[in-house]
């Protein structure tokens, strides 16, 4: 659980940067539409990062609720 919590920030940054990199490479090497695909994939990377953050928060809340029920 603690390891998962420490990875949230890293996962968020990686998701954002991977989205940016994919968009940038598609823009400059394949479609020559700079900056549109870069912006779109950057936003998709942000969404993926926030989704992972939300999932981790739900998982953490569920784990805490289960441990509270066991302690009662």
Secondary structure, 3 states (H helix, E strand, C coil): CHHHHHHHHHHHHHHHHHHHHHHHHHHHHHHCCCCHHHHHHHHHHHHHHHHHHHHHHHHHHHHHHHHHHHHC
